[in-house]
């Protein structure tokens, strides 16, 4: 595989700061300053036919067992608006997750319809598998093109991204190092090692883990942190593609649990691209749902800021949401405001109660992070955010088995 082998519509990586389009898919070939200010994959949208985008038919395969099968499934079926062909993707069938109708939630929110997009069904139980699949594909293509070993893959993570990175790195025969805070969920710690990844557990919280990367790792590395690679949020945008494929049109509102900002920014980008290729009539309102104990994006939206200010004292039991200075903060604020949506901070008790309520009434097992979506929707309903005729999608960003101890402890705290 050659890094120059991209999909027909792919134009290159656009600098978020300057607007310059670099005609390459290899972010490592772009100077550090441009890369640090953010890159975004862009396409020739006039060359994309919506019928082709939503055509699940095969687009070819390489015959390599590590790559997408001849018939592209999951989110790689949308490779007309992805950088790399499905036949060259490193994939474990991520994407293609269920969209579950929840009539009780619709009645409680007093809207027309509510669906849960269950991203807990991804290979490692998280929506982040979408982005890590694309990001590790890009690195693997560069390694093959250069014919040499690449630096180890590294990311600081509350837990889910480190586990996902380890899984896809193992598929690509690449080394990986996840730096996680000591309060990272045991499931993430154990499965990162099970997938063959190295792990450094750092005392403290997520910022301490991020600081430890350069302090502890005495080697060059390829950074797969959110927005350090242009491909993690690029994978997340395929959530939007699947929602339109399943619903036949865009929903009216999508509520996204938000920590680093990559998923909310990616989902919004997906809808914007669908609008540009005339696949939908209107983009939905995007809601960023955060934990009230660490809500920099919600605070920025409330104050009318273009980007969040770092959260002084983060305090939430939902570790994936405890990102006090999100790398994708500005992109998340832009996604919310540009879409006409909003951001909301909800208490931990409400997040956990919501995750439990969904499990008890709608079968779907939400992790502590995913519970922010229904909790945020209920908070918005109390503030009369909904008109009553909307189709609302709640993104369950990770599986209940990621944090069963936290959910069970919530019940025990209620004497159950």
Long-range contacts (C-beta under 8 A, 24 or more apart in sequence): 1-62, 1-88, 1-140, 1-141, 1-144, 1-145, 2-141, 2-144, 2-145, 3-138, 3-141, 3-142, 3-145, 4-145, 5-84, 5-85, 5-88, 5-141, 6-83, 6-84, 6-85, 7-79, 7-80, 7-81, 7-82, 7-83, 7-84, 7-85, 8-47, 9-43, 9-44, 9-45, 9-47, 9-48, 9-80, 9-81, 10-41, 10-43, 10-82, 10-83, 11-42, 11-43, 11-44, 12-41, 12-42, 13-39, 13-40, 13-41, 13-42, 13-230, 14-39, 14-40, 14-41, 14-42, 15-39, 16-40, 16-331, 25-83, 25-84, 25-138, 25-141, 26-138, 26-142, 27-138, 27-229, 27-230, 28-142, 28-222, 35-228, 38-227, 38-230, 38-331, 39-230, 40-230, 40-234, 40-269, 41-83, 41-230, 41-231, 41-234, 43-81, 43-273, 45-273, 45-276, 45-277, 48-80, 48-81, 48-277, 49-80, 49-277, 50-274, 50-277, 50-278, 50-279, 52-80, 53-78, 53-80, 53-81, 53-241, 53-277, 53-279, 54-78, 54-241, 54-244, 54-245, 54-279, 59-85, 59-86, 59-87, 60-85, 60-86, 60-87, 61-86, 61-87, 62-87, 62-88, 66-90, 66-171, 66-172, 67-91, 75-130, 75-133, 75-235, 75-238, 75-241, 75-242, 76-133, 78-238, 78-241, 81-237, 81-241, 81-273, 81-277, 82-134, 82-234, 82-238, 83-134, 83-138, 83-231, 83-234, 84-134, 84-137, 84-138, 84-141, 88-137, 88-141, 89-133, 89-134, 89-137, 90-133, 90-136, 90-137, 90-140, 90-168, 90-171, 90-172, 91-133, 91-137, 92-123, 92-129, 92-133, 92-167, 92-168, 92-171, 93-123, 94-122, 94-123, 94-129, 94-130, 94-133, 95-122, 95-130, 95-238, 95-242, 96-242, 97-121, 97-122, 97-242, 99-242, 99-243, 99-246, 99-247, 99-393, 100-362, 100-363, 100-364, 102-358, 102-361, 102-362, 102-364, 102-394, 104-361, 104-362, 105-358, 105-362, 105-374, 105-377, 105-394, 106-392, 108-378, 108-381, 109-377, 109-378, 109-381, 109-386, 109-392, 110-381, 110-386, 110-388, 111-381, 111-386, 111-388, 111-389, 111-390, 111-391, 111-392, 112-388, 112-389, 112-390, 112-391, 113-390, 113-391, 113-392, 114-377, 114-391, 114-392, 114-393, 114-394, 115-247, 115-251, 115-391, 115-392, 115-393, 115-394, 116-358, 116-362, 116-364, 116-366, 116-373, 116-393, 116-394, 116-395, 116-396, 117-239, 117-242, 117-243, 117-393, 117-394, 117-395, 117-396, 118-364, 118-396, 119-239, 119-370, 119-395, 119-396, 119-397, 119-398, 120-364, 120-365, 120-366, 120-367, 120-370, 120-396, 120-397, 120-398, 120-399, 120-400, 120-401, 120-402, 121-399, 123-167, 124-160, 124-163, 124-164, 124-167, 124-191, 124-195, 125-160, 125-367, 125-398, 125-399, 125-401, 125-402, 126-160, 126-161, 126-163, 126-164, 126-397, 126-398, 126-399, 126-402, 127-236, 127-239, 127-263, 127-395, 127-397, 127-398, 128-160, 128-161, 128-164, 128-232, 128-236, 128-262, 128-263, 129-164, 129-167, 129-168, 129-235, 130-235, 130-236, 130-238, 130-239, 131-231, 131-232, 131-233, 131-234, 131-235, 131-236, 131-262, 131-266, 132-161, 132-164, 132-165, 132-167, 132-168, 132-224, 132-232, 132-235, 133-168, 133-235, 134-231, 134-232, 134-234, 134-235, 135-168, 135-224, 135-229, 135-231, 135-232, 135-235, 136-165, 136-168, 136-169, 136-171, 136-172, 136-174, 136-224, 137-172, 137-231, 138-229, 138-231, 139-172, 139-174, 139-222, 139-224, 140-172, 140-174, 143-172, 143-174, 150-174, 150-222, 151-219, 151-220, 151-221, 151-222, 152-176, 152-177, 152-198, 152-219, 152-221, 152-222, 153-177, 153-221, 153-222, 153-224, 154-178, 154-179, 154-213, 154-217, 154-221, 154-222, 154-223, 154-224, 154-225, 155-179, 155-223, 155-224, 155-225, 155-226, 155-228, 156-180, 156-206, 156-209, 156-210, 156-212, 156-213, 156-225, 157-184, 157-188, 157-206, 157-209, 157-225, 158-184, 158-188, 158-206, 158-209, 158-259, 158-319, 158-320, 158-322, 158-323, 159-184, 159-185, 159-187, 159-188, 159-189, 159-319, 159-320, 159-402, 160-188, 160-320, 160-369, 160-398, 160-402, 161-224, 161-225, 161-226, 161-232, 162-188, 162-192, 162-197, 162-199, 163-187, 163-188, 163-191, 163-192, 163-195, 163-197, 165-197, 165-224, 166-191, 166-192, 166-193, 166-195, 166-196, 166-197, 166-199, 167-195, 167-197, 169-195, 169-196, 169-197, 170-195, 170-196, 170-197, 177-217, 177-221, 179-209, 179-210, 179-212, 179-213, 179-216, 180-209, 181-205, 181-206, 181-208, 181-209, 181-319, 183-319, 184-319, 185-319, 185-402, 185-403, 185-406, 186-405, 187-401, 187-402, 187-403, 188-402, 205-314, 205-322, 205-324, 206-319, 206-322, 206-323, 206-324, 207-324, 207-325, 225-327, 226-260, 226-261, 226-262, 226-326, 226-327, 226-328, 227-260, 227-261, 227-262, 227-327, 227-328, 227-331, 228-327, 232-262, 232-266, 233-262, 233-263, 233-265, 233-266, 233-269, 233-328, 233-331, 234-266, 234-269, 235-266, 236-262, 236-263, 236-265, 236-266, 236-267, 236-270, 237-266, 237-267, 237-269, 237-270, 237-273, 238-270, 239-263, 239-266, 239-267, 239-270, 239-395, 240-267, 240-268, 240-269, 240-270, 240-271, 240-273, 240-274, 241-270, 241-274, 243-393, 244-274, 244-279, 244-280, 247-391, 249-280, 249-281, 250-274, 250-280, 250-281, 250-282, 250-283, 250-284, 251-284, 251-390, 251-391, 251-392, 251-393, 252-284, 252-285, 252-389, 252-390, 252-391, 252-392, 253-284, 253-285, 253-286, 253-287, 253-341, 253-386, 253-390, 253-391, 253-392, 253-393, 254-284, 254-285, 254-286, 254-287, 254-392, 254-393, 254-395, 255-287, 255-289, 255-373, 255-374, 255-376, 255-377, 255-380, 255-392, 255-393, 255-394, 255-395, 256-286, 256-287, 256-288, 256-289, 256-373, 256-395, 256-397, 257-289, 257-290, 257-320, 257-321, 257-369, 257-370, 257-371, 257-372, 257-373, 257-376, 257-395, 257-397, 258-288, 258-289, 258-290, 258-297, 258-321, 258-326, 258-332, 258-343, 258-372, 259-290, 259-320, 259-321, 259-322, 259-323, 259-326, 259-369, 260-323, 260-326, 260-327, 260-328, 261-288, 261-297, 261-323, 261-326, 261-327, 261-328, 261-329, 261-330, 261-331, 261-332, 262-327, 262-328, 262-331, 263-395, 263-397, 264-288, 264-297, 264-328, 264-332, 264-335, 264-336, 265-328, 265-331, 265-332, 265-334, 265-335, 267-335, 267-395, 268-334, 268-335, 268-336, 268-338, 268-339, 269-335, 271-339, 272-338, 283-339, 284-339, 284-341, 284-393, 285-339, 285-340, 285-341, 285-342, 286-335, 286-336, 286-339, 286-341, 287-336, 287-341, 287-342, 287-343, 287-344, 287-376, 287-377, 287-380, 288-332, 288-335, 288-336, 288-341, 288-342, 288-343, 288-344, 289-343, 289-344, 289-346, 289-372, 289-373, 289-375, 289-376, 289-377, 290-321, 290-343, 290-344, 290-345, 290-346, 290-372, 291-316, 291-318, 291-321, 291-322, 291-345, 291-346, 291-347, 291-348, 291-351, 291-372, 292-316, 292-345, 292-346, 292-347, 292-348, 293-322, 293-347, 293-348, 294-321, 294-322, 294-323, 294-324, 295-343, 295-345, 296-323, 296-324, 296-325, 296-326, 296-329, 297-326, 297-329, 297-332, 297-333, 297-336, 297-343, 298-343, 298-344, 298-345, 299-345, 300-329, 300-333, 300-343, 301-333, 301-336, 301-337, 301-342, 301-343, 302-343, 305-333, 306-330, 306-333, 306-334, 307-333, 308-332, 308-333, 316-348, 317-348, 317-352, 317-368, 317-406, 318-348, 318-351, 318-368, 318-369, 318-371, 318-372, 318-403, 318-406, 319-368, 320-367, 320-368, 320-369, 320-397, 320-398, 321-369, 321-372, 342-380, 342-385, 344-376, 344-379, 344-380, 346-372, 346-375, 346-376, 346-379, 347-375, 349-410, 350-375, 350-378, 350-379, 351-375, 352-406, 352-407, 352-410, 353-410, 354-378, 355-400, 355-407, 356-407, 356-410, 356-411, 358-396, 359-400, 359-407, 364-396, 365-399, 365-400, 365-401, 366-396, 366-398, 366-400, 367-396, 367-397, 367-398, 367-399, 367-400, 367-401, 367-402, 367-403, 367-407, 368-402, 368-403, 368-406, 368-407, 369-397, 369-398, 369-402, 369-403, 370-395, 370-396, 370-397, 370-398, 370-400, 373-397
